[in-house]
């Protein structure tokens, strides 16, 4: 029988303290009217969105204890539903700001890709921003 790597005198929950929880969504597909070129106006095109949030939350055992990642998808779809956006930078900034609705979010990293932007020459083009609560 192998010896336990943990001493018998210290419960596991006392050995480390969670300081930051990362909540993330990768590869979220959103159809949005986005772009500055004439051929991009009046039609939706796909976006792929990645979001990573730093959340000041520890000892999460219930949904209210942390940020629900479903709100990220809801916020991205709401931004797309507002109408045409010229730049992926603007879309990313709006989504980052929406993620700060929860006071526990301290940092938001948002990556927005336009898979059709340089097709067939590139898999995607886009932007990644990092916003920090001030």
NUMAR-117209 format. One record per atom (N, C-alpha, C): residue number from 1; atom name; x, y, z. Coordinates in Angstrom, 2 decimals, always signed. Example, Ala and Ser with C-alpha at 12.3 -4.5 7.8 and 13.67 -1.06 7.14 Angstrom:
+-----+----+---------+---------+---------+
:   k :  a :       X :       Y :       Z :
+-----+----+---------+---------+---------+
:   1 :  N :  +13.19 :   -5.69 :   +7.80 :
:   1 : CA :  +12.30 :   -4.50 :   +7.80 :
:   1 :  C :  +13.20 :   -3.30 :   +7.80 :
:   2 :  N :  +12.85 :   -2.25 :   +7.08 :
:   2 : CA :  +13.67 :   -1.06 :   +7.14 :
:   2 :  C :  +12.90 :   +0.03 :   +7.87 :
+-----+----+---------+---------+---------+
***
This chain:
+-----+----+---------+---------+---------+
:   k :  a :       X :       Y :       Z :
+-----+----+---------+---------+---------+
:   1 :  N :   +0.83 :   -1.17 :   +0.00 :
:   1 : CA :   +0.00 :   +0.00 :   +0.00 :
:   1 :  C :   +0.88 :   +1.24 :   +0.00 :
:   2 :  N :   +0.61 :   +2.14 :   -0.90 :
:   2 : CA :   +1.40 :   +3.36 :   -1.02 :
:   2 :  C :   +1.05 :   +4.33 :   +0.09 :
:   3 :  N :   +2.03 :   +5.06 :   +0.52 :
:   3 : CA :   +1.80 :   +6.07 :   +1.56 :
:   3 :  C :   +1.11 :   +7.27 :   +0.95 :
:   4 :  N :   +0.22 :   +7.90 :   +1.70 :
:   4 : CA :   -0.48 :   +9.09 :   +1.24 :
:   4 :  C :   +0.51 :  +10.24 :   +1.14 :
:   5 :  N :   +0.44 :  +11.06 :   +0.06 :
:   5 : CA :   +1.33 :  +12.21 :   -0.05 :
:   5 :  C :   +0.94 :  +13.33 :   +0.91 :
:   6 :  N :   -0.23 :  +13.23 :   +1.52 :
:   6 : CA :   -0.70 :  +14.26 :   +2.44 :
:   6 :  C :   -0.48 :  +13.81 :   +3.88 :
:   7 :  N :   +0.03 :  +14.69 :   +4.73 :
:   7 : CA :   +0.18 :  +14.32 :   +6.14 :
:   7 :  C :   -1.18 :  +14.10 :   +6.78 :
:   8 :  N :   -1.25 :  +13.18 :   +7.70 :
:   8 : CA :   -2.52 :  +12.87 :   +8.37 :
:   8 :  C :   -3.04 :  +14.03 :   +9.19 :
:   9 :  N :   -2.20 :  +14.97 :   +9.56 :
:   9 : CA :   -2.61 :  +16.05 :  +10.45 :
:   9 :  C :   -3.22 :  +17.24 :   +9.73 :
:  10 :  N :   -3.08 :  +17.31 :   +8.39 :
:  10 : CA :   -3.59 :  +18.48 :   +7.66 :
:  10 :  C :   -4.67 :  +18.07 :   +6.68 :
:  11 :  N :   -5.91 :  +18.51 :   +6.91 :
:  11 : CA :   -6.97 :  +18.23 :   +5.92 :
:  11 :  C :   -6.63 :  +18.89 :   +4.59 :
:  12 :  N :   -7.03 :  +18.25 :   +3.51 :
:  12 : CA :   -6.71 :  +18.73 :   +2.17 :
:  12 :  C :   -7.15 :  +20.17 :   +1.96 :
:  13 :  N :   -8.31 :  +20.58 :   +2.47 :
:  13 : CA :   -8.80 :  +21.93 :   +2.23 :
:  13 :  C :   -7.96 :  +22.99 :   +2.93 :
:  14 :  N :   -7.09 :  +22.62 :   +3.84 :
:  14 : CA :   -6.25 :  +23.58 :   +4.54 :
:  14 :  C :   -4.88 :  +23.75 :   +3.89 :
:  15 :  N :   -4.54 :  +22.96 :   +2.90 :
:  15 : CA :   -3.22 :  +23.01 :   +2.29 :
:  15 :  C :   -3.08 :  +24.11 :   +1.26 :
:  16 :  N :   -4.16 :  +24.51 :   +0.63 :
:  16 : CA :   -4.10 :  +25.56 :   -0.40 :
:  16 :  C :   -5.35 :  +26.40 :   -0.33 :
:  17 :  N :   -5.20 :  +27.61 :   -0.77 :
:  17 : CA :   -6.34 :  +28.52 :   -0.79 :
:  17 :  C :   -6.51 :  +29.01 :   -2.22 :
:  18 :  N :   -7.71 :  +28.92 :   -2.75 :
:  18 : CA :   -7.98 :  +29.41 :   -4.10 :
:  18 :  C :   -8.08 :  +30.93 :   -4.04 :
:  19 :  N :   -7.26 :  +31.57 :   -4.84 :
:  19 : CA :   -7.27 :  +33.04 :   -4.87 :
:  19 :  C :   -8.06 :  +33.53 :   -6.08 :
:  20 :  N :   -7.87 :  +32.87 :   -7.22 :
:  20 : CA :   -8.55 :  +33.25 :   -8.46 :
:  20 :  C :   -9.10 :  +31.99 :   -9.11 :
:  21 :  N :  -10.33 :  +32.07 :   -9.53 :
:  21 : CA :  -10.94 :  +31.01 :  -10.32 :
:  21 :  C :  -11.01 :  +31.52 :  -11.76 :
:  22 :  N :  -10.66 :  +30.68 :  -12.72 :
:  22 : CA :  -10.78 :  +31.06 :  -14.13 :
:  22 :  C :  -12.04 :  +30.41 :  -14.68 :
:  23 :  N :  -12.91 :  +31.23 :  -15.20 :
:  23 : CA :  -14.12 :  +30.77 :  -15.87 :
:  23 :  C :  -13.89 :  +31.02 :  -17.35 :
:  24 :  N :  -14.15 :  +30.01 :  -18.19 :
:  24 : CA :  -13.85 :  +30.21 :  -19.60 :
:  24 :  C :  -14.90 :  +29.56 :  -20.49 :
:  25 :  N :  -14.97 :  +30.11 :  -21.69 :
:  25 : CA :  -15.76 :  +29.55 :  -22.78 :
:  25 :  C :  -14.86 :  +29.59 :  -24.00 :
:  26 :  N :  -14.75 :  +28.47 :  -24.70 :
:  26 : CA :  -13.92 :  +28.41 :  -25.90 :
:  26 :  C :  -14.76 :  +27.98 :  -27.11 :
:  27 :  N :  -14.52 :  +28.63 :  -28.23 :
:  27 : CA :  -15.16 :  +28.22 :  -29.47 :
:  27 :  C :  -16.64 :  +28.53 :  -29.55 :
:  28 :  N :  -17.08 :  +29.56 :  -28.84 :
:  28 : CA :  -18.49 :  +29.96 :  -28.90 :
:  28 :  C :  -18.79 :  +30.50 :  -30.30 :
:  29 :  N :  -19.79 :  +29.93 :  -30.95 :
:  29 : CA :  -20.17 :  +30.36 :  -32.29 :
:  29 :  C :  -21.30 :  +31.38 :  -32.20 :
:  30 :  N :  -21.05 :  +32.53 :  -32.81 :
:  30 : CA :  -22.03 :  +33.62 :  -32.81 :
:  30 :  C :  -22.13 :  +34.15 :  -34.23 :
:  31 :  N :  -23.33 :  +34.29 :  -34.74 :
:  31 : CA :  -23.54 :  +34.94 :  -36.04 :
:  31 :  C :  -23.79 :  +36.42 :  -35.78 :
:  32 :  N :  -23.00 :  +37.26 :  -36.46 :
:  32 : CA :  -23.11 :  +38.70 :  -36.23 :
:  32 :  C :  -22.94 :  +39.45 :  -37.54 :
:  33 :  N :  -23.60 :  +40.59 :  -37.60 :
:  33 : CA :  -23.37 :  +41.51 :  -38.71 :
:  33 :  C :  -22.18 :  +42.36 :  -38.32 :
:  34 :  N :  -21.03 :  +42.08 :  -38.94 :
:  34 : CA :  -19.79 :  +42.71 :  -38.51 :
:  34 :  C :  -18.89 :  +42.93 :  -39.71 :
:  35 :  N :  -18.20 :  +44.06 :  -39.71 :
:  35 : CA :  -17.23 :  +44.34 :  -40.76 :
:  35 :  C :  -17.40 :  +45.73 :  -41.34 :
:  36 :  N :  -16.32 :  +46.24 :  -41.90 :
:  36 : CA :  -16.33 :  +47.60 :  -42.45 :
:  36 :  C :  -16.55 :  +47.64 :  -43.96 :
:  37 :  N :  -16.40 :  +46.52 :  -44.62 :
:  37 : CA :  -16.50 :  +46.50 :  -46.07 :
:  37 :  C :  -17.95 :  +46.39 :  -46.54 :
:  38 :  N :  -18.21 :  +46.94 :  -47.74 :
:  38 : CA :  -19.57 :  +46.94 :  -48.27 :
:  38 :  C :  -20.18 :  +45.55 :  -48.31 :
:  39 :  N :  -19.39 :  +44.54 :  -48.71 :
:  39 : CA :  -19.93 :  +43.18 :  -48.81 :
:  39 :  C :  -20.25 :  +42.55 :  -47.44 :
:  40 :  N :  -19.82 :  +43.20 :  -46.38 :
:  40 : CA :  -20.10 :  +42.69 :  -45.04 :
:  40 :  C :  -21.35 :  +43.32 :  -44.42 :
:  41 :  N :  -21.87 :  +44.34 :  -45.03 :
:  41 : CA :  -23.06 :  +45.00 :  -44.50 :
:  41 :  C :  -24.32 :  +44.27 :  -44.96 :
:  42 :  N :  -25.29 :  +44.18 :  -44.07 :
:  42 : CA :  -26.58 :  +43.59 :  -44.41 :
:  42 :  C :  -26.61 :  +42.08 :  -44.37 :
:  43 :  N :  -25.55 :  +41.44 :  -43.87 :
:  43 : CA :  -25.57 :  +39.98 :  -43.74 :
:  43 :  C :  -24.76 :  +39.57 :  -42.52 :
:  44 :  N :  -25.18 :  +38.48 :  -41.93 :
:  44 : CA :  -24.46 :  +37.96 :  -40.77 :
:  44 :  C :  -23.34 :  +37.04 :  -41.22 :
:  45 :  N :  -22.30 :  +36.99 :  -40.43 :
:  45 : CA :  -21.22 :  +36.05 :  -40.68 :
:  45 :  C :  -20.79 :  +35.44 :  -39.34 :
:  46 :  N :  -20.18 :  +34.28 :  -39.38 :
:  46 : CA :  -19.84 :  +33.60 :  -38.13 :
:  46 :  C :  -18.64 :  +34.23 :  -37.43 :
:  47 :  N :  -18.72 :  +34.23 :  -36.11 :
:  47 : CA :  -17.59 :  +34.59 :  -35.26 :
:  47 :  C :  -17.32 :  +33.41 :  -34.34 :
:  48 :  N :  -16.07 :  +33.22 :  -33.98 :
:  48 : CA :  -15.69 :  +32.27 :  -32.94 :
:  48 :  C :  -15.13 :  +33.09 :  -31.79 :
:  49 :  N :  -15.68 :  +32.87 :  -30.61 :
:  49 : CA :  -15.34 :  +33.69 :  -29.46 :
:  49 :  C :  -14.78 :  +32.82 :  -28.34 :
:  50 :  N :  -13.66 :  +33.26 :  -27.78 :
:  50 : CA :  -13.10 :  +32.65 :  -26.58 :
:  50 :  C :  -13.07 :  +33.72 :  -25.50 :
:  51 :  N :  -13.48 :  +33.35 :  -24.30 :
:  51 : CA :  -13.48 :  +34.27 :  -23.17 :
:  51 :  C :  -12.87 :  +33.56 :  -21.97 :
:  52 :  N :  -12.02 :  +34.27 :  -21.27 :
:  52 : CA :  -11.46 :  +33.76 :  -20.01 :
:  52 :  C :  -11.60 :  +34.86 :  -18.98 :
:  53 :  N :  -12.24 :  +34.53 :  -17.87 :
:  53 : CA :  -12.44 :  +35.51 :  -16.80 :
:  53 :  C :  -11.68 :  +35.10 :  -15.56 :
:  54 :  N :  -11.03 :  +36.06 :  -14.91 :
:  54 : CA :  -10.49 :  +35.84 :  -13.58 :
:  54 :  C :  -11.58 :  +36.27 :  -12.60 :
:  55 :  N :  -11.92 :  +35.36 :  -11.71 :
:  55 : CA :  -13.02 :  +35.60 :  -10.78 :
:  55 :  C :  -12.50 :  +35.46 :   -9.36 :
:  56 :  N :  -12.75 :  +36.46 :   -8.54 :
:  56 : CA :  -12.38 :  +36.40 :   -7.14 :
:  56 :  C :  -13.42 :  +35.56 :   -6.41 :
:  57 :  N :  -13.24 :  +34.27 :   -6.49 :
:  57 : CA :  -14.18 :  +33.34 :   -5.86 :
:  57 :  C :  -13.42 :  +32.13 :   -5.39 :
:  58 :  N :  -13.76 :  +31.66 :   -4.23 :
:  58 : CA :  -13.12 :  +30.45 :   -3.73 :
:  58 :  C :  -14.17 :  +29.57 :   -3.07 :
:  59 :  N :  -13.82 :  +28.32 :   -2.89 :
:  59 : CA :  -14.70 :  +27.34 :   -2.24 :
:  59 :  C :  -16.08 :  +27.34 :   -2.91 :
:  60 :  N :  -16.06 :  +27.13 :   -4.22 :
:  60 : CA :  -17.30 :  +27.14 :   -5.00 :
:  60 :  C :  -17.93 :  +25.76 :   -4.98 :
:  61 :  N :  -19.10 :  +25.68 :   -4.42 :
:  61 : CA :  -19.84 :  +24.42 :   -4.40 :
:  61 :  C :  -21.25 :  +24.56 :   -4.95 :
:  62 :  N :  -21.69 :  +25.80 :   -5.17 :
:  62 : CA :  -23.01 :  +26.06 :   -5.71 :
:  62 :  C :  -22.88 :  +27.11 :   -6.82 :
:  63 :  N :  -23.80 :  +27.09 :   -7.76 :
:  63 : CA :  -23.76 :  +28.01 :   -8.89 :
:  63 :  C :  -23.65 :  +29.47 :   -8.45 :
:  64 :  N :  -24.39 :  +29.91 :   -7.45 :
:  64 : CA :  -24.26 :  +31.32 :   -7.03 :
:  64 :  C :  -22.88 :  +31.68 :   -6.46 :
:  65 :  N :  -22.04 :  +30.67 :   -6.18 :
:  65 : CA :  -20.72 :  +30.94 :   -5.63 :
:  65 :  C :  -19.73 :  +31.45 :   -6.67 :
:  66 :  N :  -20.06 :  +31.31 :   -7.95 :
:  66 : CA :  -19.14 :  +31.72 :   -9.01 :
:  66 :  C :  -19.91 :  +32.38 :  -10.14 :
:  67 :  N :  -19.20 :  +32.73 :  -11.20 :
:  67 : CA :  -19.82 :  +33.33 :  -12.38 :
:  67 :  C :  -20.29 :  +32.21 :  -13.29 :
:  68 :  N :  -21.53 :  +32.26 :  -13.68 :
:  68 : CA :  -22.10 :  +31.25 :  -14.57 :
:  68 :  C :  -21.63 :  +31.52 :  -16.00 :
:  69 :  N :  -20.92 :  +30.58 :  -16.60 :
:  69 : CA :  -20.38 :  +30.81 :  -17.94 :
:  69 :  C :  -21.46 :  +30.93 :  -19.00 :
:  70 :  N :  -22.69 :  +30.54 :  -18.71 :
:  70 : CA :  -23.77 :  +30.73 :  -19.68 :
:  70 :  C :  -24.01 :  +32.21 :  -19.97 :
:  71 :  N :  -23.70 :  +33.07 :  -19.00 :
:  71 : CA :  -23.92 :  +34.51 :  -19.22 :
:  71 :  C :  -22.99 :  +35.04 :  -20.30 :
:  72 :  N :  -21.85 :  +34.40 :  -20.53 :
:  72 : CA :  -20.93 :  +34.84 :  -21.57 :
:  72 :  C :  -21.59 :  +34.67 :  -22.94 :
:  73 :  N :  -22.18 :  +33.50 :  -23.17 :
:  73 : CA :  -22.88 :  +33.26 :  -24.42 :
:  73 :  C :  -24.06 :  +34.19 :  -24.60 :
:  74 :  N :  -24.81 :  +34.40 :  -23.53 :
:  74 : CA :  -25.95 :  +35.31 :  -23.60 :
:  74 :  C :  -25.51 :  +36.73 :  -23.95 :
:  75 :  N :  -24.41 :  +37.18 :  -23.34 :
:  75 : CA :  -23.92 :  +38.53 :  -23.61 :
:  75 :  C :  -23.44 :  +38.66 :  -25.06 :
:  76 :  N :  -22.74 :  +37.66 :  -25.56 :
:  76 : CA :  -22.25 :  +37.71 :  -26.95 :
:  76 :  C :  -23.41 :  +37.75 :  -27.94 :
:  77 :  N :  -24.43 :  +36.92 :  -27.69 :
:  77 : CA :  -25.60 :  +36.92 :  -28.58 :
:  77 :  C :  -26.37 :  +38.24 :  -28.49 :
:  78 :  N :  -26.42 :  +38.84 :  -27.32 :
:  78 : CA :  -27.11 :  +40.12 :  -27.16 :
:  78 :  C :  -26.38 :  +41.23 :  -27.92 :
:  79 :  N :  -25.06 :  +41.23 :  -27.89 :
:  79 : CA :  -24.29 :  +42.22 :  -28.63 :
:  79 :  C :  -24.53 :  +42.06 :  -30.12 :
:  80 :  N :  -24.53 :  +40.82 :  -30.60 :
:  80 : CA :  -24.81 :  +40.57 :  -32.02 :
:  80 :  C :  -26.22 :  +41.02 :  -32.40 :
:  81 :  N :  -27.17 :  +40.84 :  -31.50 :
:  81 : CA :  -28.57 :  +41.20 :  -31.78 :
:  81 :  C :  -28.78 :  +42.72 :  -31.82 :
:  82 :  N :  -27.86 :  +43.48 :  -31.25 :
:  82 : CA :  -28.00 :  +44.94 :  -31.24 :
:  82 :  C :  -27.85 :  +45.55 :  -32.63 :
:  83 :  N :  -27.25 :  +44.83 :  -33.56 :
:  83 : CA :  -27.10 :  +45.35 :  -34.92 :
:  83 :  C :  -25.67 :  +45.35 :  -35.37 :
:  84 :  N :  -25.43 :  +45.96 :  -36.51 :
:  84 : CA :  -24.12 :  +45.93 :  -37.16 :
:  84 :  C :  -23.04 :  +46.54 :  -36.27 :
:  85 :  N :  -21.89 :  +45.86 :  -36.24 :
:  85 : CA :  -20.68 :  +46.33 :  -35.55 :
:  85 :  C :  -19.59 :  +46.39 :  -36.62 :
:  86 :  N :  -18.89 :  +47.50 :  -36.69 :
:  86 : CA :  -17.85 :  +47.62 :  -37.71 :
:  86 :  C :  -16.63 :  +46.74 :  -37.44 :
:  87 :  N :  -16.13 :  +46.76 :  -36.21 :
:  87 : CA :  -14.85 :  +46.13 :  -35.91 :
:  87 :  C :  -14.96 :  +45.00 :  -34.90 :
:  88 :  N :  -14.14 :  +43.96 :  -35.08 :
:  88 : CA :  -14.09 :  +42.89 :  -34.09 :
:  88 :  C :  -13.55 :  +43.43 :  -32.76 :
:  89 :  N :  -12.72 :  +44.47 :  -32.82 :
:  89 : CA :  -12.23 :  +45.09 :  -31.59 :
:  89 :  C :  -13.38 :  +45.64 :  -30.77 :
:  90 :  N :  -14.33 :  +46.27 :  -31.44 :
:  90 : CA :  -15.50 :  +46.83 :  -30.75 :
:  90 :  C :  -16.33 :  +45.72 :  -30.14 :
:  91 :  N :  -16.56 :  +44.65 :  -30.89 :
:  91 : CA :  -17.31 :  +43.50 :  -30.37 :
:  91 :  C :  -16.61 :  +42.94 :  -29.13 :
:  92 :  N :  -15.30 :  +42.77 :  -29.20 :
:  92 : CA :  -14.54 :  +42.21 :  -28.07 :
:  92 :  C :  -14.63 :  +43.12 :  -26.85 :
:  93 :  N :  -14.50 :  +44.42 :  -27.05 :
:  93 : CA :  -14.56 :  +45.36 :  -25.93 :
:  93 :  C :  -15.94 :  +45.36 :  -25.29 :
:  94 :  N :  -16.99 :  +45.32 :  -26.10 :
:  94 : CA :  -18.35 :  +45.28 :  -25.54 :
:  94 :  C :  -18.57 :  +44.00 :  -24.74 :
:  95 :  N :  -18.07 :  +42.89 :  -25.24 :
:  95 : CA :  -18.24 :  +41.63 :  -24.52 :
:  95 :  C :  -17.44 :  +41.64 :  -23.22 :
:  96 :  N :  -16.23 :  +42.16 :  -23.25 :
:  96 : CA :  -15.44 :  +42.25 :  -22.02 :
:  96 :  C :  -16.17 :  +43.10 :  -20.99 :
:  97 :  N :  -16.69 :  +44.24 :  -21.41 :
:  97 : CA :  -17.42 :  +45.11 :  -20.47 :
:  97 :  C :  -18.65 :  +44.40 :  -19.90 :
:  98 :  N :  -19.34 :  +43.64 :  -20.73 :
:  98 : CA :  -20.52 :  +42.90 :  -20.25 :
:  98 :  C :  -20.14 :  +41.87 :  -19.20 :
:  99 :  N :  -18.95 :  +41.33 :  -19.29 :
:  99 : CA :  -18.51 :  +40.31 :  -18.33 :
:  99 :  C :  -18.25 :  +40.90 :  -16.95 :
: 100 :  N :  -18.05 :  +42.21 :  -16.87 :
: 100 : CA :  -17.82 :  +42.86 :  -15.58 :
: 100 :  C :  -19.12 :  +43.14 :  -14.82 :
: 101 :  N :  -20.25 :  +42.64 :  -15.35 :
: 101 : CA :  -21.52 :  +42.82 :  -14.63 :
: 101 :  C :  -21.43 :  +42.21 :  -13.24 :
: 102 :  N :  -20.64 :  +41.17 :  -13.12 :
: 102 : CA :  -20.46 :  +40.51 :  -11.82 :
: 102 :  C :  -19.24 :  +41.14 :  -11.14 :
: 103 :  N :  -19.45 :  +41.65 :   -9.95 :
: 103 : CA :  -18.38 :  +42.37 :   -9.25 :
: 103 :  C :  -17.16 :  +41.50 :   -8.93 :
: 104 :  N :  -17.31 :  +40.18 :   -9.01 :
: 104 : CA :  -16.18 :  +39.28 :   -8.71 :
: 104 :  C :  -15.22 :  +39.12 :   -9.88 :
: 105 :  N :  -15.64 :  +39.53 :  -11.10 :
: 105 : CA :  -14.76 :  +39.43 :  -12.26 :
: 105 :  C :  -13.73 :  +40.55 :  -12.17 :
: 106 :  N :  -12.44 :  +40.16 :  -12.17 :
: 106 : CA :  -11.36 :  +41.14 :  -12.06 :
: 106 :  C :  -10.61 :  +41.35 :  -13.38 :
: 107 :  N :  -10.69 :  +40.35 :  -14.28 :
: 107 : CA :  -10.01 :  +40.45 :  -15.57 :
: 107 :  C :  -10.80 :  +39.66 :  -16.59 :
: 108 :  N :  -10.87 :  +40.20 :  -17.80 :
: 108 : CA :  -11.54 :  +39.49 :  -18.90 :
: 108 :  C :  -10.62 :  +39.48 :  -20.11 :
: 109 :  N :  -10.37 :  +38.29 :  -20.63 :
: 109 : CA :   -9.63 :  +38.14 :  -21.88 :
: 109 :  C :  -10.63 :  +37.67 :  -22.92 :
: 110 :  N :  -10.76 :  +38.41 :  -24.00 :
: 110 : CA :  -11.74 :  +38.10 :  -25.03 :
: 110 :  C :  -11.02 :  +38.01 :  -26.37 :
: 111 :  N :  -11.24 :  +36.90 :  -27.06 :
: 111 : CA :  -10.67 :  +36.68 :  -28.39 :
: 111 :  C :  -11.83 :  +36.49 :  -29.36 :
: 112 :  N :  -11.84 :  +37.26 :  -30.43 :
: 112 : CA :  -12.90 :  +37.17 :  -31.44 :
: 112 :  C :  -12.24 :  +36.88 :  -32.78 :
: 113 :  N :  -12.64 :  +35.78 :  -33.41 :
: 113 : CA :  -12.11 :  +35.39 :  -34.71 :
: 113 :  C :  -13.22 :  +35.47 :  -35.76 :
: 114 :  N :  -12.83 :  +35.94 :  -36.96 :
: 114 : CA :  -13.71 :  +35.92 :  -38.12 :
: 114 :  C :  -13.17 :  +34.85 :  -39.06 :
: 115 :  N :  -13.73 :  +33.67 :  -39.05 :
: 115 : CA :  -13.19 :  +32.58 :  -39.88 :
: 115 :  C :  -13.21 :  +32.86 :  -41.38 :
: 116 :  N :  -14.14 :  +33.69 :  -41.85 :
: 116 : CA :  -14.25 :  +33.94 :  -43.28 :
: 116 :  C :  -13.45 :  +35.16 :  -43.75 :
: 117 :  N :  -12.82 :  +35.88 :  -42.83 :
: 117 : CA :  -12.18 :  +37.15 :  -43.17 :
: 117 :  C :  -11.11 :  +37.02 :  -44.24 :
: 118 :  N :  -10.27 :  +36.01 :  -44.16 :
: 118 : CA :   -9.18 :  +35.84 :  -45.12 :
: 118 :  C :   -9.26 :  +34.50 :  -45.84 :
: 119 :  N :  -10.43 :  +33.89 :  -45.82 :
: 119 : CA :  -10.62 :  +32.59 :  -46.46 :
: 119 :  C :  -10.39 :  +32.72 :  -47.96 :
: 120 :  N :   -9.78 :  +31.80 :  -48.60 :
: 120 : CA :   -9.29 :  +30.51 :  -48.09 :
: 120 :  C :   -7.83 :  +30.56 :  -47.66 :
: 121 :  N :   -7.25 :  +31.74 :  -47.55 :
: 121 : CA :   -5.82 :  +31.87 :  -47.30 :
: 121 :  C :   -5.43 :  +31.72 :  -45.83 :
: 122 :  N :   -6.38 :  +31.88 :  -44.92 :
: 122 : CA :   -6.09 :  +31.76 :  -43.49 :
: 122 :  C :   -7.30 :  +31.14 :  -42.80 :
: 123 :  N :   -7.05 :  +30.45 :  -41.72 :
: 123 : CA :   -8.14 :  +29.82 :  -40.96 :
: 123 :  C :   -9.03 :  +30.87 :  -40.30 :
: 124 :  N :   -8.45 :  +31.99 :  -39.90 :
: 124 : CA :   -9.22 :  +33.05 :  -39.25 :
: 124 :  C :   -8.34 :  +34.27 :  -39.08 :
: 125 :  N :   -8.99 :  +35.39 :  -38.84 :
: 125 : CA :   -8.33 :  +36.63 :  -38.45 :
: 125 :  C :   -9.17 :  +37.20 :  -37.33 :
: 126 :  N :   -8.58 :  +38.01 :  -36.49 :
: 126 : CA :   -9.36 :  +38.55 :  -35.40 :
: 126 :  C :   -8.52 :  +39.35 :  -34.44 :
: 127 :  N :   -9.00 :  +39.40 :  -33.22 :
: 127 : CA :   -8.36 :  +40.22 :  -32.20 :
: 127 :  C :   -8.52 :  +39.55 :  -30.84 :
: 128 :  N :   -7.58 :  +39.84 :  -29.96 :
: 128 : CA :   -7.68 :  +39.40 :  -28.56 :
: 128 :  C :   -7.38 :  +40.61 :  -27.69 :
: 129 :  N :   -8.26 :  +40.86 :  -26.74 :
: 129 : CA :   -8.05 :  +41.98 :  -25.82 :
: 129 :  C :   -8.08 :  +41.45 :  -24.38 :
: 130 :  N :   -7.46 :  +42.20 :  -23.50 :
: 130 : CA :   -7.54 :  +41.93 :  -22.07 :
: 130 :  C :   -8.01 :  +43.19 :  -21.39 :
: 131 :  N :   -9.05 :  +43.08 :  -20.61 :
: 131 : CA :   -9.58 :  +44.21 :  -19.85 :
: 131 :  C :   -9.47 :  +43.88 :  -18.37 :
: 132 :  N :   -9.12 :  +44.89 :  -17.58 :
: 132 : CA :   -8.95 :  +44.72 :  -16.14 :
: 132 :  C :   -9.87 :  +45.71 :  -15.44 :
: 133 :  N :  -10.55 :  +45.20 :  -14.41 :
: 133 : CA :  -11.45 :  +46.08 :  -13.64 :
: 133 :  C :  -10.64 :  +47.22 :  -13.05 :
: 134 :  N :  -11.15 :  +48.44 :  -13.21 :
: 134 : CA :  -10.41 :  +49.60 :  -12.67 :
: 134 :  C :  -10.87 :  +49.95 :  -11.28 :
+-----+----+---------+---------+---------+
***
